[in-house]
């Protein structure tokens, strides 16, 4: 079990997010070591976590930013990210968001449709600007992850179908206010089998070679992110195998001289440094069940309800050597408000603190006010 500063938790209002900045720092060091001197550029996906303390360390590590809204672009700029290192993705960018991104001279738009290309060109012309664009290609690759977080299949809303890519490239080349900067791909999230990335490399190689034969070269290839983490054993595997991940691209992707490869990693950087700390309100005896009812709910950590995801649950204050089995549930009036069924925990009583591990990504950032509940606070150390 990870060490938690229990004494510092005393008196704090629960639930709250706890961030181990030491682990985050170590993770970022491991990332930089794995990148080495290669032409790889990593952008942090702000959608995973925008806690100011987290962003501060990411900025200090020298990463770029992957943003999917005007709010995220603003947060990135306020945190100190270089605007030239900000890439703006998303299938539904609004006029106001595009205007804001242009005004702040971000590095690149990852574009997902011909109508979006036309709008960016028009708005860039109004500002007498040339916008860098990377065309997001839907490569029709199954990432073998949850159907809500797969993004690279033809049935998904994301990206430009391969059959329509020529039209998008032609539009870029004839628009004076667009610079065709590169191609962008993203096949899904929480990917633990690296084989889909090898398939992606082969698809990219063929695509790039086809365009090179027509005299079209891309300065940047962006392969997105999606690298998964170990939710079952966060202490045994606190840091993903970044080297194995990057080696897939080193060994399988044919980069041309001077061509850059960009990545957009989020979960793999911040998930393991965060835990949701919640207090046990009641232990309820059911018929053949015991329920540990906690003060955190799906409003504070929605992943179990939304994705049927499981976070390792630990009782961090019980000293009992005896264990029992509990369903760990929240107070929301929804049957989906359940963090874990049949969890084996030390004997648990009212007032104990539980830690829901690996909650640094898509935890605090997705908290909401359903049932008029206040948003959780955070505590960093």
C-alpha positions as a Markdown table, in Angstrom:
| # | Residue | x | y | z |
|---|---|---|---|---|
| 1 | Unk | 0.0 | 0.0 | 0.0 |
| 2 | Unk | 1.2 | 3.5 | -0.8 |
| 3 | Unk | 2.1 | 5.7 | 2.1 |
| 4 | Unk | -0.4 | 8.5 | 2.7 |
| 5 | Unk | 0.2 | 11.5 | 5.0 |
| 6 | Unk | -2.7 | 10.5 | 7.3 |
| 7 | Unk | -1.8 | 13.0 | 10.0 |
| 8 | Unk | -2.1 | 15.8 | 7.4 |
| 9 | Unk | -5.5 | 14.5 | 6.3 |
| 10 | Unk | -7.0 | 15.0 | 9.8 |
| 11 | Unk | -9.6 | 17.7 | 9.9 |
| 12 | Unk | -9.9 | 18.0 | 6.1 |
| 13 | Unk | -13.3 | 18.0 | 4.7 |
| 14 | Unk | -13.9 | 14.8 | 2.6 |
| 15 | Unk | -14.0 | 13.9 | -0.2 |
| 16 | Unk | -10.8 | 15.4 | -1.6 |
| 17 | Unk | -8.2 | 14.6 | -4.2 |
| 18 | Unk | -4.7 | 13.9 | -3.0 |
| 19 | Unk | -1.8 | 14.3 | -5.4 |
| 20 | Unk | 1.6 | 12.8 | -4.8 |
| 21 | Unk | 3.8 | 15.4 | -6.6 |
| 22 | Unk | 6.9 | 13.3 | -5.9 |
| 23 | Unk | 5.5 | 10.5 | -8.0 |
| 24 | Unk | 4.5 | 12.9 | -10.7 |
| 25 | Unk | 8.0 | 14.3 | -10.8 |
| 26 | Unk | 9.5 | 10.8 | -11.0 |
| 27 | Unk | 7.0 | 9.9 | -13.8 |
| 28 | Unk | 7.9 | 13.0 | -15.9 |
| 29 | Unk | 11.6 | 12.1 | -15.4 |
| 30 | Unk | 11.0 | 8.6 | -16.7 |
| 31 | Unk | 9.1 | 10.1 | -19.7 |
| 32 | Unk | 12.0 | 12.4 | -20.6 |
| 33 | Unk | 14.5 | 9.6 | -20.2 |
| 34 | Unk | 12.5 | 7.4 | -22.6 |
| 35 | Unk | 12.2 | 10.1 | -25.2 |
| 36 | Unk | 15.9 | 10.8 | -25.0 |
| 37 | Unk | 17.4 | 12.6 | -28.0 |
| 38 | Unk | 14.9 | 11.4 | -30.5 |
| 39 | Unk | 12.8 | 13.8 | -32.7 |
| 40 | Unk | 9.8 | 13.1 | -30.4 |
| 41 | Unk | 7.7 | 15.9 | -28.9 |
| 42 | Unk | 5.2 | 15.1 | -26.1 |
| 43 | Unk | 2.1 | 17.3 | -25.5 |
| 44 | Unk | 0.3 | 16.8 | -22.2 |
| 45 | Unk | -3.4 | 16.2 | -22.6 |
| 46 | Unk | -5.1 | 18.7 | -20.3 |
| 47 | Unk | -8.4 | 16.8 | -20.5 |
| 48 | Unk | -6.8 | 14.4 | -18.0 |
| 49 | Unk | -6.2 | 16.9 | -15.2 |
| 50 | Unk | -5.9 | 20.6 | -14.9 |
| 51 | Unk | -5.0 | 21.0 | -11.3 |
| 52 | Unk | -2.7 | 24.0 | -11.1 |
| 53 | Unk | 0.0 | 22.1 | -9.1 |
| 54 | Unk | 0.0 | 19.3 | -11.7 |
| 55 | Unk | 0.2 | 21.8 | -14.6 |
| 56 | Unk | 3.1 | 23.6 | -12.9 |
| 57 | Unk | 5.2 | 20.4 | -12.9 |
| 58 | Unk | 4.3 | 19.5 | -16.4 |
| 59 | Unk | 5.3 | 23.0 | -17.7 |
| 60 | Unk | 8.6 | 22.7 | -15.8 |
| 61 | Unk | 9.2 | 19.4 | -17.6 |
| 62 | Unk | 9.1 | 21.2 | -20.9 |
| 63 | Unk | 6.1 | 19.5 | -22.4 |
| 64 | Unk | 3.6 | 21.0 | -24.9 |
| 65 | Unk | -0.1 | 21.0 | -24.4 |
| 66 | Unk | -2.9 | 19.1 | -26.1 |
| 67 | Unk | -6.2 | 21.0 | -25.6 |
| 68 | Unk | -9.8 | 20.3 | -26.6 |
| 69 | Unk | -11.5 | 23.5 | -25.6 |
| 70 | Unk | -11.0 | 27.2 | -25.2 |
| 71 | Unk | -11.0 | 26.7 | -21.5 |
| 72 | Unk | -8.2 | 24.3 | -21.7 |
| 73 | Unk | -6.2 | 26.6 | -24.0 |
| 74 | Unk | -6.7 | 29.4 | -21.5 |
| 75 | Unk | -5.6 | 27.2 | -18.6 |
| 76 | Unk | -2.5 | 26.1 | -20.6 |
| 77 | Unk | -1.5 | 29.7 | -21.3 |
| 78 | Unk | -2.1 | 30.8 | -17.7 |
| 79 | Unk | 0.0 | 27.8 | -16.5 |
| 80 | Unk | 2.9 | 28.9 | -18.6 |
| 81 | Unk | 2.8 | 26.6 | -21.6 |
| 82 | Unk | 4.4 | 28.1 | -24.8 |
| 83 | Unk | 1.5 | 28.9 | -27.1 |
| 84 | Unk | 3.5 | 27.5 | -30.0 |
| 85 | Unk | 3.5 | 24.1 | -28.2 |
| 86 | Unk | -0.3 | 24.1 | -27.8 |
| 87 | Unk | -2.2 | 21.9 | -30.3 |
| 88 | Unk | -6.0 | 22.3 | -30.4 |
| 89 | Unk | -8.0 | 19.1 | -31.1 |
| 90 | Unk | -11.7 | 18.3 | -31.0 |
| 91 | Unk | -14.5 | 17.4 | -33.4 |
| 92 | Unk | -16.7 | 20.4 | -32.6 |
| 93 | Unk | -14.6 | 23.5 | -32.3 |
| 94 | Unk | -16.8 | 26.6 | -32.0 |
| 95 | Unk | -16.3 | 29.9 | -33.8 |
| 96 | Unk | -15.3 | 31.5 | -30.5 |
| 97 | Unk | -12.8 | 28.8 | -29.7 |
| 98 | Unk | -11.2 | 29.0 | -33.1 |
| 99 | Unk | -11.0 | 32.8 | -32.8 |
| 100 | Unk | -9.4 | 32.6 | -29.4 |
| 101 | Unk | -6.9 | 30.0 | -30.6 |
| 102 | Unk | -5.9 | 32.2 | -33.5 |
| 103 | Unk | -5.6 | 35.3 | -31.4 |
| 104 | Unk | -3.3 | 33.5 | -29.1 |
| 105 | Unk | -1.2 | 32.1 | -32.0 |
| 106 | Unk | -1.3 | 28.4 | -30.9 |
| 107 | Unk | 1.0 | 26.0 | -32.7 |
| 108 | Unk | -1.5 | 23.9 | -34.6 |
| 109 | Unk | -5.2 | 22.9 | -35.1 |
| 110 | Unk | -5.9 | 19.2 | -35.3 |
| 111 | Unk | -8.7 | 19.4 | -37.9 |
| 112 | Unk | -11.4 | 16.7 | -38.1 |
| 113 | Unk | -13.6 | 17.7 | -41.1 |
| 114 | Unk | -13.7 | 19.7 | -44.3 |
| 115 | Unk | -16.3 | 22.2 | -42.9 |
| 116 | Unk | -13.9 | 22.9 | -40.0 |
| 117 | Unk | -11.0 | 23.4 | -42.4 |
| 118 | Unk | -13.1 | 25.9 | -44.4 |
| 119 | Unk | -14.1 | 27.8 | -41.2 |
| 120 | Unk | -10.5 | 28.0 | -39.9 |
| 121 | Unk | -9.3 | 29.3 | -43.3 |
| 122 | Unk | -12.0 | 32.0 | -43.4 |
| 123 | Unk | -11.3 | 33.1 | -39.8 |
| 124 | Unk | -7.5 | 33.1 | -40.4 |
| 125 | Unk | -8.0 | 35.2 | -43.5 |
| 126 | Unk | -10.0 | 37.8 | -41.5 |
| 127 | Unk | -7.0 | 38.1 | -39.2 |
| 128 | Unk | -4.5 | 38.1 | -42.1 |
| 129 | Unk | -3.0 | 35.0 | -40.6 |
| 130 | Unk | -1.8 | 31.6 | -41.8 |
| 131 | Unk | -3.0 | 28.8 | -39.5 |
| 132 | Unk | -1.0 | 25.5 | -39.0 |
| 133 | Unk | -3.4 | 22.6 | -39.5 |
| 134 | Unk | -2.9 | 18.8 | -39.0 |
| 135 | Unk | -5.5 | 16.6 | -40.6 |
| 136 | Unk | -6.8 | 14.1 | -38.1 |
| 137 | Unk | -7.1 | 10.8 | -40.0 |
| 138 | Unk | -9.5 | 8.0 | -38.9 |
| 139 | Unk | -7.3 | 4.9 | -39.6 |
| 140 | Unk | -10.1 | 2.4 | -38.7 |
| 141 | Unk | -8.0 | 0.5 | -36.1 |
| 142 | Unk | -9.6 | -1.3 | -33.2 |
| 143 | Unk | -7.6 | -0.4 | -30.0 |
| 144 | Unk | -9.4 | -3.1 | -28.0 |
| 145 | Unk | -10.5 | -0.8 | -25.2 |
| 146 | Unk | -13.9 | 0.3 | -23.8 |
| 147 | Unk | -16.3 | 1.3 | -26.6 |
| 148 | Unk | -16.8 | 4.8 | -25.0 |
| 149 | Unk | -13.0 | 5.6 | -25.3 |
| 150 | Unk | -12.1 | 4.1 | -28.7 |
| 151 | Unk | -11.7 | 6.8 | -31.3 |
| 152 | Unk | -10.1 | 5.2 | -34.4 |
| 153 | Unk | -12.9 | 3.2 | -35.9 |
| 154 | Unk | -15.0 | 4.2 | -38.9 |
| 155 | Unk | -18.0 | 4.1 | -36.7 |
| 156 | Unk | -16.6 | 6.8 | -34.4 |
| 157 | Unk | -17.3 | 10.5 | -34.9 |
| 158 | Unk | -13.6 | 11.4 | -34.9 |
| 159 | Unk | -11.3 | 12.2 | -37.7 |
| 160 | Unk | -11.4 | 12.3 | -41.5 |
| 161 | Unk | -12.1 | 9.0 | -43.2 |
| 162 | Unk | -9.2 | 7.7 | -45.4 |
| 163 | Unk | -11.5 | 7.9 | -48.5 |
| 164 | Unk | -12.0 | 11.7 | -47.9 |
| 165 | Unk | -8.5 | 12.6 | -47.0 |
| 166 | Unk | -7.4 | 13.6 | -50.5 |
| 167 | Unk | -10.1 | 16.2 | -50.6 |
| 168 | Unk | -9.0 | 17.6 | -47.3 |
| 169 | Unk | -5.3 | 17.8 | -48.4 |
| 170 | Unk | -6.3 | 19.5 | -51.7 |
| 171 | Unk | -8.4 | 22.1 | -49.7 |
| 172 | Unk | -5.4 | 22.9 | -47.5 |
| 173 | Unk | -3.0 | 23.2 | -50.5 |
| 174 | Unk | -5.3 | 25.7 | -52.3 |
| 175 | Unk | -6.1 | 27.8 | -49.2 |
| 176 | Unk | -3.4 | 30.6 | -48.7 |
| 177 | Unk | -4.4 | 31.0 | -45.1 |
| 178 | Unk | -3.8 | 27.3 | -44.2 |
| 179 | Unk | -0.5 | 25.6 | -43.8 |
| 180 | Unk | -0.7 | 21.8 | -44.0 |
| 181 | Unk | 1.6 | 21.1 | -41.1 |
| 182 | Unk | 1.0 | 17.4 | -40.7 |
| 183 | Unk | -1.2 | 14.4 | -40.1 |
| 184 | Unk | -2.8 | 13.5 | -36.7 |
| 185 | Unk | -4.0 | 10.1 | -35.4 |
| 186 | Unk | -5.5 | 9.0 | -32.1 |
| 187 | Unk | -7.0 | 5.5 | -31.8 |
| 188 | Unk | -8.3 | 5.4 | -28.3 |
| 189 | Unk | -7.5 | 5.5 | -24.6 |
| 190 | Unk | -6.3 | 3.2 | -21.8 |
| 191 | Unk | -4.5 | 1.0 | -24.4 |
| 192 | Unk | -2.4 | -1.7 | -22.7 |
| 193 | Unk | -1.7 | -3.9 | -25.7 |
| 194 | Unk | 0.9 | -2.2 | -27.9 |
| 195 | Unk | 0.0 | -4.1 | -31.1 |
| 196 | Unk | -2.6 | -1.5 | -32.3 |
| 197 | Unk | 0.2 | 1.0 | -32.3 |
| 198 | Unk | 2.3 | -1.2 | -34.5 |
| 199 | Unk | -0.7 | -1.5 | -36.9 |
| 200 | Unk | -1.0 | 2.3 | -36.8 |
| 201 | Unk | 2.7 | 2.7 | -37.8 |
| 202 | Unk | 2.1 | 0.5 | -40.8 |
| 203 | Unk | -1.0 | 2.5 | -41.9 |
| 204 | Unk | 0.9 | 5.7 | -41.5 |
| 205 | Unk | 3.9 | 4.5 | -43.4 |
| 206 | Unk | 1.8 | 3.6 | -46.4 |
| 207 | Unk | -0.2 | 6.8 | -46.3 |
| 208 | Unk | 2.9 | 9.0 | -46.0 |
| 209 | Unk | 4.6 | 7.1 | -48.8 |
| 210 | Unk | 1.6 | 7.5 | -51.1 |
| 211 | Unk | 1.6 | 11.3 | -50.5 |
| 212 | Unk | 5.4 | 11.5 | -50.9 |
| 213 | Unk | 5.0 | 10.0 | -54.4 |
| 214 | Unk | 2.7 | 13.0 | -55.2 |
| 215 | Unk | 5.3 | 15.5 | -53.8 |
| 216 | Unk | 3.4 | 16.1 | -50.6 |
| 217 | Unk | 5.5 | 16.0 | -47.4 |
| 218 | Unk | 4.3 | 16.4 | -43.8 |
| 219 | Unk | 6.6 | 18.2 | -41.3 |
| 220 | Unk | 4.8 | 16.6 | -38.4 |
| 221 | Unk | 3.2 | 13.2 | -37.7 |
| 222 | Unk | 1.1 | 13.2 | -34.5 |
| 223 | Unk | 0.1 | 9.7 | -33.2 |
| 224 | Unk | -1.9 | 10.9 | -30.2 |
| 225 | Unk | -1.8 | 9.2 | -26.9 |
| 226 | Unk | -3.9 | 6.5 | -25.2 |
| 227 | Unk | -1.1 | 4.6 | -23.3 |
| 228 | Unk | -2.8 | 2.9 | -20.4 |
| 229 | Unk | -1.9 | 2.4 | -16.7 |
| 230 | Unk | -2.2 | -0.4 | -14.2 |
| 231 | Unk | -5.4 | 0.3 | -12.2 |
| 232 | Unk | -5.2 | -3.1 | -10.4 |
| 233 | Unk | -1.7 | -2.7 | -9.1 |
| 234 | Unk | -0.7 | 1.0 | -8.8 |
| 235 | Unk | 2.0 | 0.3 | -6.3 |
| 236 | Unk | 3.6 | -2.5 | -8.3 |
| 237 | Unk | 3.4 | -0.5 | -11.6 |
| 238 | Unk | 3.3 | 3.2 | -10.7 |
| 239 | Unk | 5.0 | 4.3 | -13.9 |
| 240 | Unk | 4.1 | 3.0 | -17.4 |
| 241 | Unk | 6.7 | 1.4 | -19.6 |
| 242 | Unk | 7.4 | 4.5 | -21.7 |
| 243 | Unk | 10.4 | 3.0 | -23.3 |
| 244 | Unk | 8.4 | 0.1 | -24.7 |
| 245 | Unk | 5.8 | 2.5 | -26.0 |
| 246 | Unk | 8.2 | 4.8 | -27.7 |
| 247 | Unk | 10.2 | 1.8 | -29.1 |
| 248 | Unk | 7.2 | 0.7 | -31.1 |
| 249 | Unk | 7.4 | 3.9 | -33.0 |
| 250 | Unk | 11.2 | 4.0 | -33.2 |
| 251 | Unk | 11.2 | 0.5 | -34.7 |
| 252 | Unk | 8.1 | 0.6 | -36.9 |
| 253 | Unk | 7.5 | 4.2 | -38.1 |
| 254 | Unk | 9.5 | 5.4 | -41.1 |
| 255 | Unk | 10.3 | 9.0 | -40.2 |
| 256 | Unk | 11.9 | 11.1 | -43.0 |
| 257 | Unk | 15.0 | 13.2 | -42.1 |
| 258 | Unk | 13.8 | 16.3 | -40.2 |
| 259 | Unk | 10.3 | 15.0 | -39.7 |
| 260 | Unk | 8.9 | 15.3 | -36.1 |
| 261 | Unk | 6.8 | 12.8 | -34.3 |
| 262 | Unk | 4.4 | 14.2 | -31.7 |
| 263 | Unk | 2.5 | 12.4 | -28.9 |
| 264 | Unk | -0.4 | 13.5 | -26.7 |
| 265 | Unk | -0.1 | 11.7 | -23.4 |
| 266 | Unk | -2.4 | 12.4 | -20.4 |
| 267 | Unk | -3.5 | 9.5 | -18.3 |
| 268 | Unk | -0.1 | 7.7 | -18.4 |
| 269 | Unk | 1.5 | 10.8 | -16.8 |
| 270 | Unk | -1.0 | 11.7 | -14.0 |
| 271 | Unk | -3.3 | 8.8 | -13.2 |
| 272 | Unk | -1.1 | 7.1 | -10.6 |
| 273 | Unk | -0.2 | 10.3 | -8.7 |
| 274 | Unk | -3.8 | 11.0 | -7.7 |
| 275 | Unk | -6.2 | 9.3 | -5.2 |
| 276 | Unk | -9.7 | 10.2 | -4.1 |
| 277 | Unk | -9.9 | 10.2 | -0.3 |
| 278 | Unk | -13.3 | 9.6 | 1.1 |
| 279 | Unk | -14.8 | 8.9 | 4.5 |
| 280 | Unk | -17.0 | 6.0 | 5.5 |
| 281 | Unk | -20.3 | 7.3 | 6.7 |
| 282 | Unk | -22.0 | 4.0 | 7.6 |
| 283 | Unk | -21.4 | 0.3 | 7.4 |
| 284 | Unk | -24.8 | -1.1 | 6.4 |
| 285 | Unk | -25.7 | -4.8 | 6.9 |
| 286 | Unk | -27.8 | -6.0 | 4.0 |
| 287 | Unk | -29.1 | -9.5 | 3.1 |
| 288 | Unk | -26.0 | -11.3 | 2.4 |
| 289 | Unk | -24.1 | -8.1 | 1.7 |
| 290 | Unk | -22.2 | -5.4 | 3.7 |
| 291 | Unk | -22.1 | -1.9 | 2.3 |
| 292 | Unk | -19.5 | 0.6 | 3.1 |
| 293 | Unk | -21.3 | 3.9 | 2.4 |
| 294 | Unk | -18.8 | 6.7 | 1.7 |
| 295 | Unk | -19.2 | 10.4 | 1.3 |
| 296 | Unk | -17.7 | 10.5 | -2.2 |
| 297 | Unk | -20.0 | 9.7 | -5.1 |
| 298 | Unk | -20.2 | 9.4 | -8.8 |
| 299 | Unk | -20.2 | 13.2 | -8.8 |
| 300 | Unk | -16.6 | 13.2 | -7.6 |
| 301 | Unk | -15.3 | 10.2 | -9.6 |
| 302 | Unk | -17.6 | 9.2 | -12.5 |
| 303 | Unk | -15.4 | 6.6 | -14.2 |
| 304 | Unk | -16.9 | 3.6 | -12.5 |
| 305 | Unk | -20.4 | 4.7 | -13.3 |
| 306 | Unk | -19.6 | 5.9 | -16.9 |
| 307 | Unk | -17.1 | 3.2 | -18.0 |
| 308 | Unk | -17.6 | 0.4 | -15.5 |
| 309 | Unk | -14.0 | 1.2 | -14.6 |
| 310 | Unk | -12.5 | -0.1 | -11.4 |
| 311 | Unk | -10.1 | 1.7 | -9.1 |
| 312 | Unk | -8.2 | -0.1 | -6.4 |
| 313 | Unk | -9.8 | 0.7 | -3.0 |
| 314 | Unk | -7.8 | 0.8 | 0.2 |
| 315 | Unk | -8.8 | 1.5 | 3.8 |
| 316 | Unk | -5.9 | 3.7 | 4.8 |
| 317 | Unk | -6.8 | 4.1 | 8.5 |
| 318 | Unk | -7.9 | 0.7 | 9.7 |
| 319 | Unk | -5.3 | -1.2 | 11.7 |
| 320 | Unk | -7.4 | -4.3 | 11.8 |
| 321 | Unk | -5.8 | -7.6 | 10.8 |
| 322 | Unk | -9.3 | -9.0 | 10.1 |
| 323 | Unk | -10.8 | -8.5 | 6.7 |
| 324 | Unk | -14.3 | -8.5 | 5.4 |
| 325 | Unk | -16.1 | -8.1 | 2.1 |
| 326 | Unk | -18.0 | -4.9 | 1.2 |
| 327 | Unk | -19.7 | -3.2 | -1.6 |
| 328 | Unk | -18.3 | 0.4 | -1.6 |
| 329 | Unk | -21.0 | 2.8 | -2.6 |
| 330 | Unk | -21.7 | 6.5 | -2.5 |
| 331 | Unk | -24.6 | 8.6 | -1.4 |
| 332 | Unk | -26.1 | 9.5 | -4.8 |
| 333 | Unk | -29.6 | 8.4 | -5.6 |
| 334 | Unk | -28.4 | 6.2 | -8.5 |
| 335 | Unk | -27.8 | 2.5 | -8.5 |
| 336 | Unk | -24.7 | 3.2 | -10.6 |
| 337 | Unk | -23.1 | 5.1 | -7.7 |
| 338 | Unk | -20.9 | 2.2 | -6.8 |
| 339 | Unk | -17.1 | 2.2 | -6.6 |
| 340 | Unk | -16.6 | -1.5 | -6.1 |
| 341 | Unk | -18.4 | -4.7 | -5.4 |
| 342 | Unk | -17.2 | -7.5 | -3.1 |
| 343 | Unk | -14.1 | -5.5 | -2.1 |
| 344 | Unk | -11.9 | -7.2 | 0.5 |
| 345 | Unk | -10.9 | -4.6 | 3.1 |
| 346 | Unk | -9.6 | -4.5 | 6.6 |
| 347 | Unk | -12.5 | -4.4 | 9.1 |
| 348 | Unk | -14.1 | -1.1 | 8.2 |
| 349 | Unk | -16.0 | 1.2 | 10.5 |
| 350 | Unk | -17.7 | 4.6 | 10.4 |
| 351 | Unk | -15.1 | 7.4 | 10.1 |
| 352 | Unk | -12.4 | 5.3 | 8.3 |
| 353 | Unk | -10.7 | 6.9 | 5.3 |
| 354 | Unk | -10.7 | 5.0 | 2.0 |
| 355 | Unk | -8.4 | 5.8 | -0.9 |
| 356 | Unk | -9.6 | 5.2 | -4.5 |
| 357 | Unk | -6.3 | 4.9 | -6.3 |
| 358 | Unk | -5.2 | 5.8 | -9.8 |
| 359 | Unk | -7.6 | 8.7 | -9.8 |
| 360 | Unk | -5.2 | 11.4 | -11.1 |
| 361 | Unk | -6.7 | 11.2 | -14.6 |
| 362 | Unk | -10.3 | 11.9 | -15.4 |
| 363 | Unk | -11.1 | 12.2 | -11.8 |
| 364 | Unk | -11.2 | 15.7 | -10.4 |
| 365 | Unk | -11.5 | 17.2 | -13.9 |
| 366 | Unk | -14.8 | 15.3 | -14.5 |
| 367 | Unk | -16.4 | 16.1 | -11.1 |
| 368 | Unk | -19.9 | 17.7 | -11.3 |
| 369 | Unk | -22.6 | 19.2 | -9.2 |
| 370 | Unk | -25.4 | 16.7 | -9.5 |
| 371 | Unk | -27.6 | 16.6 | -6.4 |
| 372 | Unk | -26.2 | 20.1 | -5.7 |
| 373 | Unk | -23.1 | 18.5 | -4.2 |
| 374 | Unk | -20.0 | 20.7 | -3.8 |
| 375 | Unk | -17.0 | 19.9 | -5.9 |
| 376 | Unk | -14.2 | 18.1 | -4.1 |
| 377 | Unk | -11.2 | 20.0 | -3.0 |
| 378 | Unk | -7.6 | 19.0 | -3.6 |
| 379 | Unk | -4.5 | 18.5 | -1.4 |
| 380 | Unk | -1.0 | 18.2 | -2.9 |
| 381 | Unk | 2.2 | 17.1 | -1.3 |
